[in-house]
Amino acid sequence: MKDYYKIKKVSNSSLSWLQQSAKYFKLKFNEELKDEFEPNYLKKGRYIHEYILEPKEFDKHYIFLDYDIPRSKQQKDFCESFARLKKGDKDEKLLKAYNKAYSTKESDGKIIEKATKLEKDFKDYIKYIRIKHNYKSILPYTELLRLNEIRSNLLDHKKANELLYNEKHNTFGNSDELFIKNEFQIEWEHSLNIECKSMLDRIVIDHDKKIIQLIDLKTSFNIYEFKESFDKYQYYRQMAFYWLALIWYFKNKLHLNITDYTKETYIIAISTTALSEIKVFKILEQQLNNGLSEINRLMTNLSWHFENNKWDYPKSYYIGEGIETIQ
């Protein structure tokens, strides 16, 4: 599968760029403007998603370690040097790493004695240096406990369990009766001839019962204020965008009429606080219709910008008097 984030097609996230400005969309879409850093809450949300939805991929990307961090520059330099030395026996490596980090006139025996203690004190940190290039990130064991608690709470929640772990849904892939896929990638075309892409957290298509379940995971610091997040981050539009992708998929890949199926849309909200609480929200048709209205308006504007290749101002500027209104 192609790397989803390297595919140059319009996503729901990129529609948010357009909401800021046409110029911002163009710069982000062409990768001429990149974020300087990723906020911690986004990093946490990403690895929680992967832990729940793609545990095998999570194991490739993350490792849990606890280690004492060196307290001085010399200790850090020693650990870095010792971890990277390849040639020589252990005493030779200890001696070389210590002499590189410290200025000393002590005997080799005394240096090896001190270096051995440092190597023992920071053995886990030295292990981290040696293996960190194999992983996206190192997580502390306390985070493993939190992730296990989240999974346990998902299993204990009757609806979250049904949507994510129902025994009937343990087999992934195609069958005549059932299709289940986590991180389901669809490349599709909007009716305005705009190439799009979507990555669905989880999709369950029951061909026998004619039911489609679209399931999305969200992490939130305060799930009791999730309604505010739902509106602020326009999750209703995101879910509507995913349904457009599925409508295209049914027509062009499955050659089925999606109107023959009952559509169900759920968001599973996971608290990132110590309680790791779970709430399941069912998204209503009216909320999805509101999302579709926003998508249609944004896509119409985006289509105009693509066709005319004008990006410095919004469409209203070019076709009007250059005056904008506050809405």
MARSE-194457 format. One record per residue (C-alpha): x, y, z. Coordinates in steps of 0.25 Angstrom, whole numbers, plus 5000, padded with zeros to 4 digits. Example, Ala and Ser with C-alpha at 12.3 -4.5 7.8 and 13.67 -1.06 7.14 Angstrom:
2
504949825031 505549965029 
REM end
This chain:
327
500050005000 500550144997 500950235008 499550305010 500250435014 501050445002 499850434992 499650574987 498150574987 497050654995 496650605009 495750655019 496950715026 497350795014 495950855013 496250915027 497550985020 496551045010 495751095021 496951175026 497251235012 497451184998 498951224999 499051135011 498451015004 499351034992 500651045000 500250925009 499750834998 501050854990 501850835003 502450965002 502050995016 502250895027 501950895042 503250925050 502750825061 501650725064 500950755077 500950655088 499450625088 499550595073 500750495076 499950425087 498650415079 499450355067 500050245076 498750215083 498150195070 499250105065 499250025078 497749995077 497549985062 498849935057 499649865069 500649795060 501049925053 501049985067 502149885071 502949925059 502950065063 503050075078 503750015089 503550035104 504750065112 505050125126 506450185128 507150285136 507650405128 509050455130 509150575139 510350635133 510950665119 512150575122 511250455126 510350475114 511650485105 512150355111 510850285109 510850325094 512250285092 512150155099 510850115092 511450145078 512850075079 512949955071 514349905072 515149855084 514749775097 513949835107 515049895116 515649965103 514250025100 514050075114 515450135114 515250205101 513850255104 514250315118 515550385112 514650445101 513650495111 514550535123 515950605125 516750515135 518150475138 517750355146 518250215143 517550125133 517050035144 516450145152 515750195139 515250065136 514650055150 513950185149 513450155134 512950015139 512050085149 511550185139 511250075129 510450005140 509750125145 509250165131 509150025124 507750055120 508050185114 509150125107 508250025101 507250135097 508350195089 508750065082 507250035078 506650175076 506850185061 505950055059 504750125065 503950245063 503950275078 504250215092 503150215102 503250195117 502650075124 501650165130 501050195116 500950045114 500050035127 499150145122 499050085108 498649945114 497650015123 497050085110 496949955103 496349885116 495250005117 494949985102 494749835105 493849865117 492949965109 491849895103 491749975090 493150005088 493449855090 492349815080 492949915070 494449885071 494549745077 493249665074 493649525072 492949515059 493849635054 495149575058 495549525044 495949645035 495849645020 494849605010 493749505010 492449485003 491649525016 492649615023 493749725021 494549785032 495749875031 496449965041 497250085035 496450065022 497050155011 496150194999 496650284987 495450334981 494850444972 493950554976 492750594966 493550724963 494650634957 495550664969 496450544973 496250514988 496750414998 496250365012 496750285023 495650215031 495950175045 495050045044 493950005034 493049885036 492149845024 491149735027 490649695013 489749595019 489049695028 489249805019 489849895029 491149985028 491750035041 492750145040 493550155053 494550265057 495450275069 495650415075 496550445087 496150555096 496650615109 495250645114 494250555107 493150615116 493350745107 493350655094 492250735088 493150855087 494250775081 493250715071 492850855066 494150915067 494950815059 493750785050 493750635052 492350635046 492950685033 494050585034 493050465035 492250525023 493550525015 493750385019 492350345014 492650415001 493850324999 493050205003 491950234993 493050244982 493650114987 492250044986 491950094972 493350074966 494049964973 492849874979 491849914968 490749914978 489750014982 490050074995 488550124997 488249974999 489049985012 488750045026 489850135029 490350155044 491350255048 492050245062 493150325069 493850255080 494450365089 495650325098 496050405110 497550435111 497450465126 497850365136 496450305137 496450265122 494950275121 494150235108 492950295102 492250245089 491550345081 490550315069 490650425058 489250465054 488850485039 488550635041 490050655046 490550575034 489650665025 490250785031 491650735028 491250705013 490750845012 492150895017 492850805007 492050844995 492350994998 493850965000 493950874988 493250974979 494251084983 495450984982 495050944968 495051084964 496451114969 496950984962 496351024949 496751174950 498151144957 497851264966 498251254980 498651384986 497251414991 495951344993 494951324981 494051434985 495251534984 495451504969 494051504965 493551624973 494151754977 495251704986 494351724998 494151615009 493051605019 493151565034 492251445036 
REM end
